[in-house]
Amino acid sequence: MRFIAALLVFFTHASIESVFSDQGVASWTHRVLEPGGRYGVSFFFVLSGFVLTWSARPHDTVRGFWRRRLAKIYPLHVVTWVMALVLLVTVKSPGLVLNWHVATLNLFLLHAWFPWSDTMVSLNAPSWSLCCEALFYLAFPLIIWLVRKIRPALLWPAAIVAVAVVMCTPLVTSLLPQQPVIPGYNVTFYGSWFMKVFPLAHLFEFVVGILMARIVLTGRWINLGFAPAAILAVCDYYVVVKVPMFYSFAAAGIIPLALLVPAAAEADRRSATTWGLRSKVMVRLGEISFAFYMVHWLVLHYGHRLIGPAETWSTPAALGLWAAGFVVALIAAWLLHEWVEMPAMRRWSRPRAERPGVRGAERMPAAVRQEQPELNLD
């Protein structure tokens, strides 16, 4: 499912590139595909809370947890940050200039906190979501400590409250400055910043995932099957496309996503069918989905500019360009996963003395070695 969500984001950015000469097709693809990225990212946020809670172990330490999360996301971010810098200075891209102040904020995953048009979505556009994930990881030890204090009978009410907070978050935009308005979208700039990239605005999507994991782990799941949950999520995409823009960021999709992730987890536990999502191909695509997510925009954006930023093509040719961009992004993602993501996890996710094959690890008690948590790959 991770790769399907990343694919939604891919099609969002592909639709924004405006490669169709047929304006009817261009308008339709943008209208239908552009909201999909918001749905996909919200899925990632819910999934992140769910998987981290599912894989949490009582003996784990806060430092150990933060170390693994840093090793998981930061090396790949740094590599794609460098790639974005190189492409920015070597490929002409109208409206984009190198700003070291912006680049520094981006490097340290602080850029989404600032409502500045040249900063909040900068260099490698999808990296704004890592600012949110960084907040989630920092807050997780406290949040999971609090959630574990909730009695099992109260987990569903707590989840309903968290979902309600997500659904009401767009109301906050009415309290923000109503000027300026983003041309073509008819939404306020500050509202767009708050709903799209501001990390605190997405925190409760993460909390929903945590609560749903606790519901499953404590035996409180409602036994909703994967098929109805998946059908509900697919049908909800129509709602995401139709609702006002601020509600499409998370509010319109949070209920189906909150049900889909635990339904899939339960299907896995019972070895029930999940429509081929446990196949080797889909699992492998899921493994490289983070790298795909981090590199696809660079391929689409700068690939378009290398070919001709002002050029548009017939519908078959434009679809061919999308397919070519997908293949290039997929190959790049595989290379980044194999050469950056996994080596970084092996090298830095554990202290040296705890790494397999490192002298000193053998001196650890056998029970402790066996209880070492597997590398979290959410």
DRENTOR-615893 format. One record per atom (N, C-alpha, C): x, y, z. Coordinates in pm, whole numbers, padded with zeros to 5 digits, always signed. Example, Ala and Ser with C-alpha at 12.3 -4.5 7.8 and 13.67 -1.06 7.14 Angstrom:
// residues 2
+01319-00569+00780
+01230-00450+00780
+01320-00330+00780
+01285-00225+00708
+01367-00106+00714
+01290+00003+00787
This chain:
// residues 378
+00082-00121+00000
+00000+00000+00000
+00085+00126+00000
+00205+00117+00057
+00295+00233+00058
+00326+00279-00083
+00349+00185-00172
+00384+00224-00308
+00264+00284-00381
+00145+00232-00356
+00025+00290-00416
+00009+00436-00370
+00033+00461-00241
+00025+00598-00191
+00131+00687-00256
+00253+00632-00271
+00359+00711-00337
+00323+00736-00483
+00254+00641-00545
+00213+00658-00684
+00109+00769-00697
+00022+00783-00599
-00074+00895-00599
+00000+01028-00599
+00106+01036-00519
+00185+01160-00515
+00254+01182-00650
+00305+01075-00709
+00368+01085-00841
+00273+01146-00943
+00150+01095-00947
+00053+01145-01046
+00011+01289-01015
+00011+01326-00889
-00016+01467-00856
+00087+01557-00919
+00214+01527-00900
+00319+01612-00954
+00328+01601-01106
+00295+01485-01160
+00291+01471-01306
+00183+01561-01364
+00067+01567-01299
-00043+01650-01350
-00011+01798-01343
+00073+01837-01249
+00109+01978-01233
+00206+02023-01341
+00279+01931-01400
+00381+01967-01499
+00324+02017-01632
+00197+01998-01658
+00130+02054-01777
+00201+02015-01907
+00200+01887-01937
+00266+01839-02059
+00166+01812-02172
+00036+01825-02145
-00066+01796-02246
-00098+01920-02328
-00094+01908-02458
-00134+02020-02544
-00285+02033-02550
-00356+01924-02532
-00503+01927-02526
-00545+01982-02390
-00598+02103-02388
-00630+02169-02262
-00741+02098-02186
-00831+02032-02258
-00935+01955-02191
-00877+01840-02111
-00783+01769-02173
-00717+01658-02104
-00633+01711-01989
-00562+01822-02012
-00479+01881-01907
-00563+01921-01787
-00678+01983-01813
-00766+02026-01705
-00823+01907-01629
-00863+01804-01704
-00923+01687-01640
-00821+01614-01553
-00701+01591-01606
-00599+01519-01528
-00560+01597-01404
-00552+01730-01416
-00517+01810-01298
-00628+01804-01194
-00752+01814-01240
-00865+01814-01146
-00878+01681-01074
-00854+01571-01146
-00875+01438-01088
-00753+01387-01012
-00634+01416-01062
-00513+01358-01003
-00446+01446-00900
-00460+01577-00912
-00387+01667-00822
-00421+01645-00674
-00549+01619-00635
-00577+01595-00492
-00521+01462-00441
-00485+01371-00531
-00440+01239-00488
-00317+01242-00401
-00227+01335-00427
-00107+01345-00345
-00138+01375-00200
-00239+01457-00178
-00278+01489-00041
-00334+01365+00030
-00410+01285-00044
-00464+01160+00010
-00351+01063+00043
-00254+01055-00049
-00142+00964-00029
-00056+01001+00089
-00027+01130+00105
+00057+01175+00216
-00015+01154+00349
-00145+01181+00352
-00221+01156+00475
-00216+01009+00512
-00222+00921+00412
-00207+00777+00437
-00072+00749+00503
+00034+00810+00451
+00167+00789+00509
+00172+00831+00655
+00107+00943+00688
+00110+00992+00825
+00037+00896+00919
-00081+00849+00876
-00155+00752+00957
-00075+00622+00970
-00021+00575+00859
+00056+00451+00860
+00178+00462+00951
+00243+00577+00949
+00362+00596+01032
+00329+00577+01179
+00221+00639+01226
+00181+00623+01365
+00146+00479+01397
+00079+00413+01302
+00038+00274+01324
+00159+00182+01334
+00251+00191+01238
+00364+00098+01234
+00459+00122+01350
+00484+00247+01385
+00574+00274+01498
+00517+00218+01627
+00385+00228+01644
+00321+00172+01763
+00325+00021+01760
+00299-00037+01644
+00300-00182+01629
+00437-00240+01660
+00542-00171+01618
+00678-00225+01633
+00747-00179+01761
+00682-00095+01840
+00743-00046+01965
+00763-00161+02062
+00877-00157+02133
+00909-00261+02231
+00933-00197+02367
+00887-00261+02475
+00901-00202+02608
+01045-00170+02647
+01141-00253+02599
+01280-00234+02640
+01351-00126+02558
+01286-00076+02454
+01350+00021+02367
+01373+00152+02441
+01473+00226+02400
+01503+00355+02462
+01467+00467+02366
+01445+00584+02423
+01413+00700+02340
+01529+00730+02246
+01650+00722+02298
+01767+00749+02213
+01776+00647+02100
+01753+00519+02133
+01759+00416+02030
+01653+00437+01923
+01533+00476+01966
+01425+00502+01870
+01462+00618+01779
+01504+00729+01836
+01540+00847+01755
+01656+00814+01661
+01749+00734+01709
+01864+00698+01625
+01817+00623+01500
+01728+00525+01517
+01678+00448+01404
+01600+00535+01306
+01520+00624+01359
+01440+00709+01270
+01530+00805+01193
+01631+00858+01258
+01724+00948+01191
+01800+00873+01081
+01844+00752+01112
+01916+00672+01013
+01828+00634+00896
+01698+00624+00921
+01605+00585+00816
+01582+00698+00714
+01555+00820+00763
+01511+00925+00670
+01620+01025+00632
+01717+01050+00722
+01803+01166+00698
+01909+01143+00590
+01978+01030+00586
+02077+01014+00479
+02017+01027+00339
+01900+00968+00318
+01836+00979+00187
+01794+01122+00159
+01747+01190+00262
+01713+01333+00245
+01835+01413+00205
+01948+01389+00269
+02069+01464+00237
+02113+01439+00093
+02106+01314+00050
+02146+01281-00087
+02054+01349-00188
+01923+01343-00166
+01831+01408-00260
+01840+01560-00249
+01878+01611-00133
+01903+01756-00116
+02020+01798-00205
+02127+01720-00205
+02241+01749-00291
+02201+01739-00437
+02126+01635-00471
+02079+01620-00608
+01997+01742-00651
+01909+01790-00562
+01826+01905-00594
+01910+02030-00615
+02014+02048-00532
+02103+02163-00549
+02174+02158-00684
+02226+02043-00718
+02297+02029-00845
+02204+02057-00963
+02084+02002-00959
+01989+02025-01066
+01945+02170-01072
+01931+02233-00958
+01888+02372-00954
+01987+02465-01023
+02117+02438-01004
+02219+02527-01061
+02259+02487-01203
+02221+02367-01246
+02264+02323-01380
+02150+02320-01482
+02026+02312-01435
+01911+02307-01525
+01828+02433-01506
+01802+02503-01614
+01724+02626-01606
+01581+02593-01566
+01537+02656-01456
+01401+02636-01407
+01343+02771-01371
+01252+02826-01453
+01198+02960-01428
+01140+02973-01288
+01179+03080-01222
+01127+03109-01089
+01203+03045-00975
+01298+02957-01006
+01374+02891-00900
+01519+02940-00902
+01565+02994-00791
+01702+03041-00778
+01760+02984-00649
+01891+02971-00647
+01958+02916-00529
+01963+03020-00419
+01912+02984-00303
+01912+03070-00185
+01966+02986-00070
+02084+03020-00020
+02147+02936+00080
+02074+02939+00214
+02005+03047+00242
+01922+03051+00364
+01811+02946+00354
+01745+02943+00240
+01639+02845+00217
+01698+02703+00216
+01812+02687+00149
+01874+02555+00140
+01912+02502+00278
+01958+02589+00366
+01997+02546+00501
+01876+02501+00581
+01767+02578+00574
+01644+02537+00643
+01595+02404+00590
+01605+02386+00459
+01562+02261+00397
+01649+02145+00444
+01779+02166+00449
+01872+02060+00490
+01838+02008+00628
+01803+02099+00720
+01775+02059+00858
+01626+02036+00884
+01548+02022+00777
+01407+01990+00786
+01330+02088+00874
+01353+02214+00849
+01283+02320+00921
+01196+02405+00829
+01205+02382+00698
+01145+02475+00602
+00993+02479+00606
+00927+02370+00643
+00781+02369+00642
+00722+02450+00758
+00805+02487+00854
+00755+02564+00968
+00735+02712+00935
+00788+02756+00823
+00785+02899+00792
+00692+02928+00674
+00599+03023+00690
+00506+03056+00581
+00568+03152+00481
+00677+03109+00422
+00744+03189+00319
+00736+03111+00188
+00690+03177+00084
+00660+03108-00041
+00782+03040-00102
+00901+03097-00083
+01021+03037-00143
+01086+02935-00052
+01028+02910+00064
+01091+02825+00164
+01012+02698+00194
+00881+02713+00212
+00803+02602+00269
+00802+02478+00179
+00803+02496+00046
+00817+02384-00047
+00935+02419-00137
+01053+02377-00097
+01174+02424-00165
+01268+02308-00198
+01358+02333-00293
+01457+02236-00341
+01388+02108-00388
+01381+02007-00305
+01310+01884-00340
+01171+01892-00278
+01071+01926-00357
+00939+01961-00306
+00881+01863-00203
+00887+01730-00224
+00824+01640-00127
+00889+01640+00011
+01005+01703+00026
+01074+01697+00155
+00999+01770+00266
+00897+01850+00231
+00821+01917+00337
+00760+01815+00434
+00720+01698+00379
+00657+01598+00465
+00754+01541+00567
+00884+01547+00538
+00983+01499+00635
+00991+01592+00755
+00959+01720+00735
+00949+01811+00851
+00840+01761+00946
+00729+01715+00889
+00620+01660+00971
+00666+01532+01040
+00730+01443+00964
+00776+01318+01022
+00877+01342+01134
+00963+01442+01116
+01061+01473+01221
+00989+01512+01350
+00882+01594+01337
+00802+01629+01456
+00739+01504+01516
+00684+01418+01430
+00620+01296+01481
+00720+01211+01559
+00839+01195+01506
+00939+01111+01572
+00983+01171+01705
+00998+01302+01707
+01036+01366+01833
+00928+01349+01939
+00802+01355+01894
+00691+01351+01990
+00647+01209+02024
+00686+01110+01944
+00632+00976+01961
+00656+00918+02099
+00775+00925+02157
+00792+00866+02290
+00693+00920+02393
+00664+01051+02386
+00567+01108+02480
+00425+01064+02445
+00391+01068+02316
+00255+01034+02275
+00223+00888+02308
+00316+00797+02277
+00287+00655+02302
+00279+00629+02452
+00355+00702+02531
+00346+00689+02678
+00207+00729+02726
+00154+00838+02670
+00021+00884+02708
-00087+00789+02658
-00073+00743+02533
-00175+00656+02475
-00181+00523+02549
-00067+00473+02594
-00067+00346+02668
-00138+00357+02802
-00158+00478+02849
-00230+00499+02974
-00382+00500+02954
-00425+00502+02828
-00568+00499+02799
-00619+00356+02815
-00724+00340+02892
-00781+00206+02909
-00834+00155+02775
-00820+00025+02749
-00866-00030+02621
-01009+00008+02586
-01096+00014+02685
-01236+00046+02658
-01254+00189+02608
-01155+00274+02632
-01165+00415+02592
-01085+00447+02466
-01023+00345+02406
-00942+00372+02288
-01026+00417+02169
-01142+00354+02147
-01227+00397+02037
-01277+00540+02056
-01326+00578+02174
-01363+00718+02193
-01246+00814+02170
-01126+00774+02213
-01009+00859+02191
-00980+00872+02042
-00993+00761+01968
-00969+00766+01824
-01073+00854+01754
-01196+00846+01798
-01301+00931+01740
-01271+01078+01764
-01223+01110+01883
-01186+01249+01913
-01071+01294+01823
-00969+01208+01806
-00855+01242+01720
-00900+01263+01576
-00989+01177+01527
-01042+01192+01391
-01119+01324+01379
-01198+01357+01483
-01274+01482+01482
-01182+01603+01476
-01069+01595+01546
-00972+01706+01541
-00920+01723+01399
-00886+01612+01334
-00838+01620+01195
-00943+01681+01105
-01068+01640+01122
-01175+01688+01035
-01207+01835+01059
-01179+01884+01179
-01207+02024+01212
-01088+02117+01188
-00971+02060+01159
-00851+02142+01142
-00868+02251+01036
-00936+02226+00922
-00952+02333+00823
-01020+02458+00877
-01096+02445+00986
-01163+02562+01042
-01063+02665+01094
-00943+02618+01128
-00840+02710+01179
-00800+02812+01073
-00813+02775+00946
-00771+02866+00839
-00850+02996+00839
-00971+02994+00895
-01050+03118+00900
-00990+03218+00998
-00903+03172+01087
-00839+03261+01184
-00709+03320+01131
-00662+03269+01018
-00537+03316+00960
-00563+03433+00865
-00461+03512+00832
-00480+03622+00737
-00543+03573+00607
-00639+03649+00558
-00713+03609+00438
-00652+03662+00309
-00543+03732+00321
-00469+03781+00205
-00322+03747+00222
-00251+03715+00113
-00296+03712-00026
-00368+03582-00061
-00429+03582-00179
-00497+03464-00232
-00411+03405-00343
-00399+03272-00347
-00318+03205-00448
-00393+03204-00581
-00339+03264-00685
-00407+03268-00815
-00433+03128-00869
-00552+03110-00923
-00588+02983-00983
-00646+02881-00887
-00622+02899-00757
-00674+02805-00659
-00783+02865-00570
-00789+02997-00567
-00890+03069-00489
-00887+03030-00341
-00767+03010-00289
-00748+02984-00146
-00641+03079-00094
-00645+03104+00034
-00550+03197+00093
-00412+03135+00104
-00309+03216+00094
-00173+03166+00102
-00145+03106+00240
-00184+03177+00346
-00153+03129+00480
-00235+03005+00515
-00357+02998+00464
-00437+02877+00484
-00375+02758+00414
-00324+02781+00292
-00260+02673+00218
-00134+02626+00289
-00054+02720+00339
+00066+02681+00414
+00028+02598+00536
-00074+02642+00610
-00113+02573+00732
-00164+02433+00703
-00253+02421+00604
-00315+02292+00577
-00222+02197+00503
-00136+02250+00419
-00053+02162+00338
+00073+02117+00411
+00150+02208+00466
+00285+02171+00511
+00313+02194+00659
+00234+02274+00729
+00265+02305+00868
+00260+02178+00952
+00370+02137+01012
+00374+02006+01080
+00269+01985+01187
+00242+02087+01269
+00144+02069+01376
+00004+02040+01323
-00027+02091+01203
-00158+02066+01145
-00179+01920+01108
-00071+01843+01096
-00081+01703+01058
-00057+01608+01175
-00030+01660+01292
+00009+01576+01405
-00099+01475+01440
-00226+01515+01433
-00332+01424+01476
-00359+01313+01375
-00315+01328+01250
-00321+01215+01158
-00229+01104+01209
-00113+01143+01258
-00017+01051+01318
-00076+00988+01444
-00142+01069+01527
-00203+01021+01651
-00314+00920+01620
-00392+00945+01514
-00495+00850+01475
-00432+00713+01446
-00320+00712+01374
-00252+00586+01346
-00208+00515+01472
-00157+00591+01569
-00114+00533+01697
-00232+00468+01768
-00343+00540+01775
-00461+00489+01846
-00519+00366+01776
-00520+00366+01643
-00574+00250+01572
-00486+00127+01595
-00355+00146+01605
-00266+00033+01635
-00294-00022+01774
-00314+00067+01869
-00345+00021+02005
-00479-00051+02010
-00574-00007+01928
-00704-00073+01922
-00687-00217+01874
-00608-00237+01771
-00585-00372+01720
-00506-00456+01821
-00401-00398+01877
-00315-00472+01970
-00388-00513+02097
-00488-00436+02138
-00563-00469+02261
-00689-00549+02232
-00704-00595+02109
-00818-00680+02075
-00949-00606+02062
-00946-00476+02032
-01069-00396+02022
-01110-00368+01878
-01044-00431+01782
-01078-00404+01643
-01218-00456+01611
-01287-00388+01520
-01427-00420+01489
-01440-00529+01383
-01328-00587+01343
-01327-00695+01244
-01380-00651+01107
-01358-00529+01072
-01387-00483+00937
-01286-00547+00842
-01333-00615+00739
-01245-00684+00647
-01167-00588+00559
-01060-00640+00500
-00976-00556+00415
-01052-00510+00291
-01131-00599+00230
-01201-00563+00107
-01296-00446+00126
-01388-00449+00225
-01475-00332+00242
-01399-00206+00281
-01292-00221+00360
-01211-00104+00397
-01144-00044+00275
-01091-00129+00188
-01026-00081+00066
-01126-00017-00030
-01243-00077-00044
-01346-00020-00131
-01390+00116-00078
-01405+00127+00054
-01441+00255+00114
-01336+00360+00085
-01207+00323+00097
-01098+00418+00071
-01096+00461-00075
-01120+00366-00166
-01122+00400-00309
-01239+00493-00340
-01356+00462-00287
-01473+00546-00311
-01455+00685-00250
-01386+00691-00138
-01366+00820-00072
-01280+00914-00156
-01203+00858-00249
-01121+00944-00335
-01209+01043-00411
-01328+01000-00449
-01423+01090-00517
-01456+01208-00427
-01473+01181-00297
-01502+01289-00203
-01383+01384-00193
-01263+01328-00186
-01142+01409-00177
-01130+01503-00297
-01167+01453-00415
-01160+01535-00536
-01265+01647-00533
-01380+01621-00474
-01492+01715-00484
-01497+01819-00373
-01444+01791-00256
-01457+01884-00143
-01369+02007-00164
-01398+02118-00093
-01309+02235-00100
-01166+02196-00066
-01072+02269-00123
-00931+02228-00118
-00881+02203+00023
-00911+02290+00118
-00857+02273+00253
-00905+02143+00317
-01024+02096+00282
-01076+01972+00339
-01019+01849+00271
-00956+01868+00155
-00898+01753+00084
-00762+01713+00138
-00702+01795+00224
-00569+01762+00274
-00572+01644+00370
-00672+01633+00454
-00681+01519+00545
-00824+01495+00592
-00899+01601+00608
-01032+01591+00668
-01123+01494+00594
-01123+01500+00461
-01214+01417+00382
-01172+01272+00377
-01047+01242+00406
-00998+01106+00392
-00964+01034+00520
-00969+01102+00633
-00915+01045+00755
-00992+00922+00803
-01125+00919+00788
-01201+00803+00836
-01169+00678+00756
-01176+00680+00622
-01139+00559+00547
-00995+00515+00572
-00902+00610+00581
-00762+00573+00603
-00742+00514+00743
-00814+00568+00842
-00804+00515+00978
-00857+00373+00987
-00948+00335+00898
-01002+00199+00896
-00920+00106+00806
-00863+00162+00698
-00791+00079+00602
-00664+00018+00660
-00585+00098+00731
-00456+00048+00780
-00473-00066+00880
-00557-00053+00983
-00575-00169+01073
-00642-00287+01006
-00732-00261+00910
-00794-00373+00838
-00689-00452+00761
-00593-00383+00700
-00485-00451+00630
-00396-00527+00727
-00368-00469+00842
-00285-00536+00942
-00353-00664+00991
-00483-00656+01016
-00557-00774+01060
-00560-00881+00951
-00575-00838+00825
-00574-00933+00714
-00439-01004+00706
-00331-00929+00731
-00198-00990+00733
-00187-01094+00844
-00236-01058+00961
-00224-01149+01075
-00303-01278+01051
-00417-01267+00981
-00502-01384+00957
-00472-01450+00822
-00371-01397+00751
-00337-01446+00617
-00456-01440+00522
-00542-01342+00543
-00657-01323+00453
-00609-01253+00326
-00691-01257+00224
-00652-01198+00097
-00641-01046+00107
-00541-00994+00042
-00523-00848+00035
-00500-00806-00110
-00566-00875-00203
-00565-00837-00344
-00424-00831-00403
-00338-00922-00362
-00205-00928-00419
-00104-00833-00358
-00141-00762-00253
-00049-00664-00194
+00066-00731-00118
+00052-00861-00089
+00161-00933-00022
+00249-01006-00122
+00227-00984-00251
+00313-01048-00351
+00455-00993-00341
+00551-01069-00392
+00690-01027-00384
+00713-00894-00454
+00645-00874-00568
+00663-00750-00643
+00613-00631-00563
+00492-00642-00505
+00435-00530-00430
+00514-00502-00302
+00559-00610-00237
+00641-00590-00117
+00771-00518-00152
+00831-00558-00263
+00956-00493-00306
+00932-00347-00342
+00823-00320-00412
+00790-00181-00444
+00765-00101-00316
+00702-00164-00218
+00683-00097-00089
+00814-00064-00022
+00912-00152-00035
+01043-00129+00027
+01113-00008-00032
+01095+00016-00162
+01164+00128-00225
+01074+00252-00235
+00956+00246-00173
+00859+00355-00189
+00909+00487-00131
+00984+00483-00021
+01034+00607+00036
+01133+00673-00059
+01223+00594-00115
+01318+00648-00212
+01245+00699-00336
+01143+00625-00382
+01063+00669-00496
+00996+00803-00466
+00940+00813-00348
+00874+00937-00306
+00973+01054-00307
+01095+01029-00263
+01192+01137-00249
+01257+01178-00381
+01253+01093-00482
+01324+01124-00606
+01232+01156-00723
+01104+01120-00714
+01018+01129-00833
+00998+01273-00880
+00985+01368-00785
+00962+01506-00825
+01083+01562-00900
+01202+01527-00857
+01322+01573-00927
+01322+01522-01071
+01282+01397-01091
+01277+01340-01225
+01173+01413-01310
+01052+01431-01256
+00945+01493-01332
+00973+01640-01361
+01011+01714-01260
+01027+01858-01273
+01145+01894-01364
+01260+01838-01334
+01379+01875-01412
+01384+01800-01545
+01322+01683-01552
+01313+01615-01679
+01231+01695-01779
+01122+01752-01732
+01040+01838-01818
+01119+01959-01866
+01199+02015-01777
+01275+02134-01814
+01391+02102-01909
+01446+01985-01895
+01551+01944-01989
+01494+01922-02129
+01375+01866-02136
+01314+01842-02266
+01264+01971-02328
+01210+02058-02243
+01154+02185-02292
+01043+02232-02202
+01070+02327-02112
+00970+02367-02012
+00845+02429-02071
+00855+02486-02190
+00738+02549-02252
+00668+02456-02350
+00722+02336-02367
+00667+02244-02466
+00549+02165-02409
+00451+02138-02494
+00344+02046-02461
+00334+01945-02575
+00269+01832-02548
+00267+01724-02643
+00126+01667-02659
+00106+01590-02763
-00021+01521-02783
-00045+01427-02665
-00168+01386-02649
-00201+01301-02534
-00120+01172-02530
-00106+01096-02640
-00023+00975-02635
+00123+01006-02600
+00178+01114-02658
+00318+01148-02630
+00334+01191-02484
+00238+01267-02434
+00245+01312-02294
+00236+01194-02198
+00147+01100-02229
+00138+00979-02145
+00268+00899-02153
+00331+00900-02270
+00460+00835-02283
+00566+00900-02197
+00563+01033-02188
+00657+01103-02101
+00632+01068-01955
+00506+01059-01916
+00474+01016-01780
+00532+00877-01754
+00512+00787-01848
+00563+00650-01831
+00715+00649-01820
+00780+00730-01906
+00926+00738-01900
+00972+00794-01766
+00904+00898-01718
+00937+00954-01588
+00920+00854-01477
+00815+00773-01486
+00791+00669-01385
+00905+00568-01384
+00946+00523-01502
+01052+00423-01510
+01184+00478-01457
+01218+00602-01496
+01342+00663-01449
+01338+00679-01297
+01224+00727-01244
+01211+00745-01099
+01220+00612-01027
+01163+00506-01086
+01166+00375-01023
+01309+00320-01017
+01383+00336-01127
+01522+00291-01129
+01606+00370-01029
+01587+00502-01028
+01661+00587-00933
+01627+00549-00790
+01499+00518-00764
+01458+00479-00629
+01525+00350-00587
+01532+00253-00679
+01598+00126-00647
+01746+00149-00614
+01812+00232-00694
+01953+00260-00668
+01972+00331-00534
+01887+00428-00504
+01898+00500-00377
+01868+00408-00259
+01773+00320-00276
+01740+00227-00169
+01857+00133-00140
+01918+00083-00248
+02026-00016-00232
+02158+00048-00191
+02184+00168-00238
+02315+00229-00217
+02318+00334-00107
+02202+00383-00068
+02198+00487+00035
+02114+00445+00155
+01987+00413+00129
+01894+00389+00239
+01934+00269+00324
+01952+00154+00262
+01984+00035+00339
+02124+00038+00400
+02228+00081+00328
+02359+00093+00393
+02356+00188+00513
+02282+00297+00503
+02274+00390+00616
+02206+00325+00735
+02100+00247+00709
+02034+00178+00818
+02127+00077+00884
+02201+00003+00803
+02293-00096+00860
+02407-00028+00938
+02449+00088+00890
+02565+00154+00950
+02530+00232+01076
+02415+00299+01077
+02388+00395+01185
+02266+00367+01269
+02184+00265+01236
+02061+00247+01312
+02085+00191+01451
+02200+00128+01473
+02232+00073+01604
+02371+00118+01646
+02394+00126+01777
+02531+00153+01823
+02625+00044+01771
+02750+00078+01756
+02847-00013+01696
+02851-00148+01767
+02845-00148+01899
+02859-00273+01975
+02740-00366+01955
+02627-00315+01904
+02508-00396+01887
+02490-00444+01744
+02578-00404+01653
+02561-00444+01514
+02607-00588+01494
+02533-00666+01414
+02575-00804+01387
+02716-00807+01327
+02797-00898+01378
+02930-00915+01323
+03033-00821+01380
+02991-00729+01469
+03086-00637+01530
+03132-00694+01662
+03260-00692+01684
+03315-00746+01808
+03261-00670+01926
+03212-00738+02023
+03149-00675+02138
+03002-00710+02142
+02942-00727+02024
+02802-00768+02021
+02787-00908+02080
+02890-00992+02060
+02881-01127+02112
+02881-01130+02264
+02932-01022+02324
+02938-01020+02470
+02803-00984+02532
+02708-00938+02449
+02577-00905+02502
+02506-01032+02543
+02424-01030+02649
+02348-01149+02688
+02260-01195+02572
+02245-01326+02558
+02169-01381+02445
+02028-01328+02442
+01964-01317+02560
+01825-01269+02563
+01814-01127+02511
+01913-01045+02544
+01911-00907+02498
+01930-00901+02348
+02023-00983+02296
+02046-00985+02151
+01920-01026+02077
+01849-01124+02131
+01729-01173+02063
+01617-01070+02066
+01616-00985+02167
+01507-00889+02180
+01534-00759+02107
+01650-00748+02043
+01678-00626+01969
+01573-00607+01861
+01504-00493+01855
+01399-00475+01756
+01455-00474+01614
+01378-00527+01522
+01418-00524+01383
+01418-00380+01335
+01488-00357+01225
+01493-00222+01171
+01355-00178+01129
+01308-00067+01184
+01175-00017+01148
+01180+00043+01010
+01104-00011+00919
+01106+00035+00782
+00975+00100+00743
+00909+00165+00838
+00783+00229+00802
+00809+00353+00720
